[in-house]
Amino acid sequence: MLYFEDFRIGDVRSVGDVEMREDEIIAFARQWDPQPWHVDPDAAARSPMRGITASSAHTFAVAAKLLNRLEPPTDGIASLRHEIELPAPVRPGDRLALTVTCIDKRPSGSKPDRGLVIFDMQLANQAGMVVLKVRSLMMVRTRVASDGG
């Protein structure tokens, strides 16, 4: 388990990969984001995207799944904020991997059992093209909290 004290600014961790299948992209979008370019191959081919693409919600869900596969896990308390960019589409056949970089941290000013850590995350496909950028502010437990004081 990684605690607040374990993170160093500049630390990088990576995990992957998830293959994006067209049937899964369509099934997710049918339930959560039924736009034509996500659910209808013919309509998607005529769209500016020129083919089926995963929805932003699906792309973020894949990043969240991979984040939870990082070893060792983080003793997180809460995600407080996410800033999200989607610079390129996710397409069927893409294999996605996540890279997480610690870019800042500070102890809580009022609660010694936690600290705040800012992570930059990038989800990239097999060609190295970044398809999702997320800057997250996370509340992370300190060793003091895990040791009981």
Secondary structure, DSSP 8 states (H G I E B T S, - for coil): -B-GGG--TT-EEEEEEEE--HHHHHHHHHHH---HHHH-HHHHHHSTT-S----HHHHHHHHHHHHTT-SS-B-EEEEEEEEEE--S---TT-EEEEEEEEEEEEE-SS-TTEEEEEEEEEEE-TT--EEEEEEEEEEEE-HHHHHT-
